[in-house]
Amino acid sequence: MMTNIPAVIANAHAMTALTLMRLLGQQQIPVIGLFGVRDRSRSKYDFIRASRYLVERRDFRLTHYEADLLQALTDLGKTAPQKYPLFLDGDRSMITVSRNRDVLSKYFLFSLPAPELVERLLDKRAFSHLAEENGLPVPRTFLPRSSADVARIASVIRYPCIIKPAWRDEAWSSRRGGQDKVIRSDSPHVLVRDASALDTLLGNCLIQEVVHGPESNLLCSFVYLDEHSEPLGFSQCRKLRQYPLDFGTTSMAEGIWDPEVESLTRSICSKLKLTGYISIEFKRDLNDGQLKILEITPGRLNRQGAITALSGVNIAYVWYRHLIGKPITLLRQLPTPRKWISEVNEFRSVPRYIREGRMSPWQILRTYNRLGGLEIASLRDPVPTVLCAAMVIRATVQGLWKRVVSSWIAPGA
């Protein structure tokens, strides 16, 4: 018999969903997962469904994301005996809930910033204006609308610089950007060429100066805020590696506590009147020593969010308790830093760090001290680990077999 109110995760086909399941489940919170299915093929994240912390798995057909997710949520909400706390796995889920909060608030408990603010935080061009209006420290940014704008920008911007989309969608992924978050340019000629290749997407992109410094200058704050923008849970981490290198997602991170990050996070949250879960990624600029905001993410956990529990602040549990109206005393970081790894990203990033001469194998090995947790592997929740390992092994064997077959066929072609 369940003694705690179940939490709902929508849409649960993402690594952040597995992190949420474990952070909540380890506090004896039952979890209901909504899984959107596009076709009959298996998702690369199907192993998440095997988590022992899931008490119910609900599939729904995804044809039109917002409409289908909204229908799945209202169907669940209408049959629930009470309002369930709702957690989101990504930006599209957040946009869906934010735009339909009047309907969904009848059935679920959730906390998000104001609707317009959510939209401005997620759209990088809109966020640029928001930052300027509020005097927030961000890298120098330009918003081109035409190739003529790019030519002008190319003559005044500091290099290297990056082009990134206001919203990383399928249109961006199908162009030169692929799955990369950004396109880096090291000279005016390269910038003009790269921007030209984006064609009609250019008006939905921004051009930004790179903040100089290594990955260890990347600092993240994780905070859960009440209705008055006051923190109820606060944690921080430093990135040590990421994939792709320089502009990727976290490969390895360690818990830290930096008073300047705390002060700046509090100031930003208060100034913007943010509520609920917020993550802010900063980078300390080697040129001027200042912290620059790279991204503010509201309403959804980051992949490295599990590091909060390793540091003594289970931010998902703080989030859950606040939604159901339980009292919370402000939780802060433990003094001893522990490290967290995304195995998949680490497997892909380490060879590149070595190949590019950024770290030696010995230096890599030394970073594995004080390791506290992994993204996928878990002794407490082992089945997803086994299934994911089997999937990786199968994909590796299939890839090797294709190479062998190709080598046999090529000579006689």
N, C-alpha and C positions, 0 to 999 in steps of 0.2 A: 504493500500500500504506500502511495506517494505521500510523504509528509511535507514536501516543499512544492510550491507552485511551479509547474513546468515552464521552462524558457523555450521560446521558438526562435529558430534560426532560418532566415530566408535570404536568398536561395542558398542552400547548403553545399553546393558544388564548388568549393573553393578552399584553399589551404587555411585561410583565416577561420573558416567554419570549424575545422578540426581543432584548431587552437581554442576557439570558444567552447566547444564541447568539453574539452579536457579541463579548462580553467573552471568552468561551472560544475562539471561532473565531479571533480575532485572535492567540491564543497557540498556533495550530495544533492545537487540540483538536477532533476530529470530534464532531458532535452528532447524537443521535438524538431526534427529536421524536415524542411520542405525542399525537395529536390526537383529542379526544373529539367525536363528531358526534351531535347530537340528532335531526336530521331531514335531509331532502334540501336544505333551503334553505342558502344560503351564509352563512357567518359573516362578521361585519364585520372579523374578524381573519384572514381567509383569506390576506391578503398575506404574513403571517408565514411561511407554508409555502414561500415563494419564496426564503428566505434562502440564500445560497450556502454558509453554514456547516453546513447540514443535510446529512448523508450518508445519512440514512434517515428516511422519514416513515411513521408507522404510524397508521392510522385505527382507531378502535374506537367502537362504538355506545354512546351514553350514554342509558340508560333509568333506572338507579338508580346515582347517581354513585359511591358508595363501592364497591359490588360490581363495577361495570363497570371502574373504574380499577384496582382490585385484580387483576381477571382479566387486563387488558391488561398490567400490569406482570409478573405471574407468567408469562404466556405468553412475554414477551420474555426474562425472566430465565432460563427453562428452556432456551432455545435459545442463550443467550450463552456464549461460550467462557470467560468469566471474570466476576467481579463488576464491574459498571459503576457509576461515581459517579452518584448520583441527585440531581437538582435539582427543586425544586417551584415552581409558578407562582402558587399562591394558598393561601388558608387551607383551602379544602375538600380540596385535594390533600394539604396538610400533615396535616390531621386523619385522612385515610384512611391515610397512611403511618404516622403515629404510632400509630394504633389497631391496625395490622397489622404492626408492626415485627418481631415474631417470625418471621412468614412471609417478609417482604420482605428481611430481613437475610441470608437464605440466598442471595439473588441480587444484592443491590445494596449499595453503600457509601453511607452517609448519616450525618449527625450531627444529632441533635435533643436538646433538653433532655428531662428525664424526662417520661413520658406525662402524669401528673397536672399537671405544671407547664405543658406545652403547652396543655392544656385551660384552665387558669386564666389564662394570658396572653391567649388568644384570646377568652374570654368576659369582657366588660367588667364585668359585675356580680361575677364571681368574682375578676377582677383587682383590683377595689376592695378586697375583703377581703384579698387577698394584699399589696397596698400597705400597708394598715393594720397587718397582722401584722408587716411588716418595716420599718416606719417610713419608707416611701418618700415623697418629696415629690410629691403629686398635688393637683389642684384639689379644693376641698371638694365632696364627692359624697354624694348621698342615693339610697337604693334603695327606691322606693315599691312597694307591693303593692296599693293600693286608692286610690280617689278621696279617701278620708279622709286617707290619708298625704300625698297631693298638697296638700290644703288646709293641712295642718300645715307642710309644707315651704315652701309659697308665702309663709308669714308670716315665715320666718326666713332664707331664702336671699338672697344678694346678686345683684342684677340688673345686666346681662343674665345669663341662664342658658340652658342647653341641655338638651334631652331627646335621648338617643341610645340605640339598641338595644344589648343585650348582644351580639347577633350580628346583623349586617345581612343578613337573608335575604329571600326572596320575600314573606313575610308583611309585613315592614317596608316593602318597596318598594311594595307594593300599597296601603298606607295613605297618610296625608297626607305621610309622609316622602319618598315617591317615591324617586328615586335619591340624594337628599341624605343625607349622613352623619348630620346632626343636625337638630333643629327648635329654632330660637331663640325664647326668650320674654323680653319686656322688662318685664313687670309681673306681679303676682300674678294678675290677671284673665286675662291671656293664657296664663299657665302652666297654670292650672286648665282653661281652655278647650282648649288643645292636648293636655293629658294626657287629658282626657275623650274627645277624638276618637280616641285610640288604643285605647280600650275594652279588649279582652282582651289586647292586647299590652303593657299597662302593666307587668305583673309581670315582663316581660322587658326592661325599660328601666331607665335610671338618669337622674337629674337632677343636673347638675353646674354649678358656677359657671364663668363664662367667665374665662379668664386674660387680663387686659387687656394690650394691646400690639399693634403692627402685625405684618404678616407677617414682617418682618425680625427679629422676636424669636423666630421659630420656628427651632430648631436641631436638626439630626439627626445622630446618630452611627451609623456603620456599623462593626461589629467582627466579626471571626471569632475564635472562642475555641477553645482546645484542651480536652482532657478535664479540666483543672484550672482552667478558667475564666480562663486567661491569654490575652491577645490575641496573635494571630499577624499580623493586619492590622487597621489602624485608620484610619478616615477620617471626615470631618465635612462638613456643608454647612449653609448658611443658606437658608431659603426667601425669595424676593423677591416672588413672586406665586403665587397658587393659584386653582383653579377647582373649585367655586363659591368666591366670595370668603369669607374668614374661616374656613370649615370645609370645605376641599376638598382635592384632590390637587395636587401640585406643578405649577406652570406654568413658573416659572423659579427656579433655585437657583444658588448659587455656593459653591465650596469655601472652607472657612475652617479655622482651628485655634484652638479656645478651650480653654485649660488647665482651666477649671472643668468644661466638658463632658466632657473626658477623665477627670478625676478622679471625677466623679459616675458616669459610665458604668462605669468600673472597679469602683467601690464597689457599684453595683447588680448587675453581673454576678457579682461574688464573693459577695455576700450571697444571691442567688437560686440560686447554683451553675448558672449558664447555660453552655451549650456550643454549638458550631457558630456559624452566622451569626445575628447579633442586630442589629436596628435599634431605636434609641430616639429618639422624637421628644419634644423639650422645648420649652417656651415660657417666656421670661423675663418674669415678671410685673412690670408697671410699678408696681404698688402697693407691692411689697416688695423688688423686685430679685432675687427668688429664681427658680431654674429649677424648673419644675413638669413632671412627666412627663405627657404626653398619651397616649402609646401605646408599648408594647413589642411588637415583632414578631419572633418567632423563625422560623428555618427557611426563609424565602423572601425573595427580593430585593424591594426596593421599586422603584417606577417610576423614581425618580431615582437608582437604584443605579449607573448608568453614570458618574455624576460622580466615583465613586471612582477610576476609571481616569484621568480627566482630571487628578486630583490626585496621580497617581503610585502609587496603591494599587488594583490591579485585584482587588477583593475576591473576585470569582468565581474567579479563577485561584488565589488563596490557598486558597480553599475546596476547589478541585479537587486541588491539590497535597497538602493535608492528608489528604483522603479516600483518596488512592492511596499515602499513606505517604512522600511526598517531603519532604525537610527544608525548613524555611522560616525565614528571618530576619525578625523583626518589621519590617513595612513601615509607614511613617508618611507623613503628608501633605507634599506639596511646598509651599514657602513662597508661591509665586505663585498666587493664587486664579483659577480659571477657571469659566466659567458653562455651565450646561446648560439646555436648553429642551425642554419637551413642546409640539410645534407645535400639536396639537389643543387642548390646554388654554390655550395662549397666545392662539390665535385667538379663543377664547371669552371669555377673561378680560380682555384689554386694553381692549375697548370699554367694559366695565363699570367698570374702574378710572377711565377717562376720564369716563364719564357720571356717576359718583358723585363726581367731583372729587377723587379720592384721588391721581391723578397726571395731569400734563399730557402731551400728546403728546411734547413735548420731553423731559420727564423719562423717559418710556418709552423713547425713542430712545437716551438716554444710558446706559440699563442694558444695552444690547447690546454694550458694549465687553467685551473679553476673552472673547468667546463661544467655547467650545471644542467643543461637541457638541450634537446634536439627538436627540430620541427616535426618530424614524422615518427622516429623511433621512440617508443615508450614501453617500459616494462609494465606499467599500470594499464595500458591500453594496447596490447600487443598485436591484435589481429590486423588492424590497418597497416602496421609495420610489415607484417609478413606478406600481405597482399600487395603492398607497394613494391617490396623487394622482388616479388615474383614478376610483377609487371615490368620492372626495370630489366631484370634478367632476360625475360622473354623478348623485349624490344632490342636488347643488346645482341642476343643470339640471332634474331631475324636480320638485324643490320649486318652482322658479320657474314651470315649466309648469303645475303644479296651481294656482298663484295666478292665472295668466293665464286658465286655463279657468274658474276660479271667478268671476273678474271678468266674464267673458263671460256666464256662466249667470245670475248674481245679478240683473241688471236685468230679465230676462224671467221670473223665477221668480214 
